[in-house]
């Protein structure tokens, strides 16, 4: 075997090892990320009543793009998990109650657009019913 063949073989082995290490790192990264995400449960598994289920559909259509219910990773707004279990809202310091949150949904606040033009009062009540389940 010539010196050129040995160098070519060495480069091939090095490239193969580098590729293998990259694949293992990517696999571990994806496995770790997958563990951080909760499986989406059905309405029945969550025990949602019809109003809460309607609110969940509204949440999915309008809120989820910025507020993930169980995580804020990669989202613009804070997680809404447990929003009604707190005395005050995380960013604004406003009371965490139906009236205040309904106003925020309807009229918006700071960086959040208002959804009054696309949601009627009953839909906002449905959404609040769902938020109470988070």
C-alpha positions as CSV (number, residue, x, y, z in Angstrom):
1,X,0.0,0.0,0.0
2,X,1.4,3.4,-1.0
3,X,1.6,6.5,1.2
4,X,-1.1,8.0,-0.9
5,X,-3.4,5.0,-0.3
6,X,-2.7,5.2,3.4
7,X,-3.6,8.9,3.5
8,X,-6.8,8.3,1.5
9,X,-7.8,5.5,3.9
10,X,-7.0,7.7,6.9
11,X,-9.1,10.6,5.5
12,X,-12.0,8.2,4.8
13,X,-11.9,6.8,8.3
14,X,-11.7,10.3,9.9
15,X,-14.6,11.4,7.7
16,X,-16.6,8.3,8.7
17,X,-15.9,8.9,12.4
18,X,-16.8,12.6,12.2
19,X,-20.1,11.7,10.4
20,X,-20.9,9.0,13.0
21,X,-20.3,11.4,15.9
22,X,-22.5,14.0,14.3
23,X,-25.3,11.5,13.8
24,X,-25.1,10.4,17.5
25,X,-25.1,14.0,18.7
26,X,-28.1,14.8,16.5
27,X,-30.0,11.7,17.8
28,X,-29.3,12.6,21.4
29,X,-30.4,16.2,20.8
30,X,-33.6,15.1,19.2
31,X,-34.3,12.6,22.0
32,X,-33.7,15.2,24.6
33,X,-36.0,17.7,22.9
34,X,-38.7,15.0,22.4
35,X,-38.6,14.4,26.2
36,X,-39.4,18.0,26.9
37,X,-42.6,18.0,25.0
38,X,-45.8,16.6,26.5
39,X,-48.0,14.4,24.3
40,X,-51.2,16.2,23.4
41,X,-54.1,14.7,25.3
42,X,-57.6,14.5,23.8
43,X,-60.5,16.5,25.2
44,X,-61.8,13.3,26.8
45,X,-58.5,12.5,28.4
46,X,-58.4,16.0,29.9
47,X,-62.0,15.7,31.0
48,X,-63.1,18.8,29.2
49,X,-66.8,19.8,29.1
50,X,-68.3,21.1,25.9
51,X,-67.5,24.7,26.8
52,X,-63.9,24.0,27.6
53,X,-63.5,21.9,24.4
54,X,-64.8,24.8,22.4
55,X,-62.4,27.1,24.2
56,X,-59.5,24.7,23.4
57,X,-60.3,25.0,19.7
58,X,-60.2,28.8,20.0
59,X,-56.9,28.5,21.9
60,X,-55.5,26.3,19.1
61,X,-56.7,28.7,16.4
62,X,-55.7,32.0,18.0
63,X,-53.4,31.7,21.1
64,X,-51.1,28.7,20.5
65,X,-49.0,30.5,17.9
66,X,-47.6,32.7,20.7
67,X,-48.6,30.9,24.0
68,X,-48.0,27.2,24.2
69,X,-50.1,25.9,27.1
70,X,-47.3,23.9,28.7
71,X,-44.1,25.6,27.5
72,X,-42.9,28.9,26.3
73,X,-40.0,27.5,24.3
74,X,-39.9,29.1,20.9
75,X,-43.0,31.2,21.6
76,X,-43.4,35.0,21.8
77,X,-45.6,35.0,24.9
78,X,-45.5,33.4,28.3
79,X,-46.8,29.9,29.0
80,X,-50.4,30.0,30.1
81,X,-50.2,26.9,32.2
82,X,-51.6,27.7,35.6
83,X,-52.5,31.3,34.6
84,X,-55.5,31.3,36.9
85,X,-53.6,29.7,39.8
86,X,-51.5,32.8,40.2
87,X,-52.7,35.9,42.0
88,X,-51.2,38.2,39.3
89,X,-50.3,37.9,35.7
90,X,-46.6,37.3,35.1
91,X,-45.7,40.2,32.8
92,X,-48.2,42.9,33.6
93,X,-48.8,42.4,37.3
94,X,-52.6,42.7,36.6
95,X,-54.9,40.5,38.6
96,X,-55.2,36.9,37.2
97,X,-59.0,36.8,37.0
98,X,-61.6,36.3,34.3
99,X,-62.4,40.0,33.9
100,X,-58.8,41.1,33.4
101,X,-57.9,38.2,31.1
102,X,-61.1,38.7,29.1
103,X,-60.1,42.3,28.6
104,X,-56.6,41.3,27.4
105,X,-58.0,38.8,25.0
106,X,-60.6,41.2,23.6
107,X,-58.5,44.4,23.5
108,X,-54.9,43.2,23.5
109,X,-52.0,44.4,25.7
110,X,-48.5,45.6,24.9
111,X,-47.2,43.2,22.2
112,X,-50.4,41.2,22.0
113,X,-53.1,41.9,19.5
114,X,-56.7,42.0,20.6
115,X,-59.1,39.3,19.4
116,X,-62.4,41.2,19.9
117,X,-62.8,41.6,16.2
118,X,-62.7,37.8,15.6
119,X,-64.1,36.4,18.9
120,X,-67.5,37.2,20.4
121,X,-68.2,37.4,24.1
122,X,-69.4,33.8,24.3
123,X,-66.2,32.6,22.6
124,X,-64.1,34.6,25.0
125,X,-66.0,32.9,27.9
126,X,-65.3,29.5,26.3
127,X,-61.6,30.4,26.0
128,X,-61.5,31.4,29.6
129,X,-63.2,28.1,30.6
130,X,-60.4,26.3,28.8
131,X,-57.6,28.4,30.3
132,X,-58.9,27.5,33.8
133,X,-58.0,23.8,32.9
134,X,-54.4,24.6,32.2
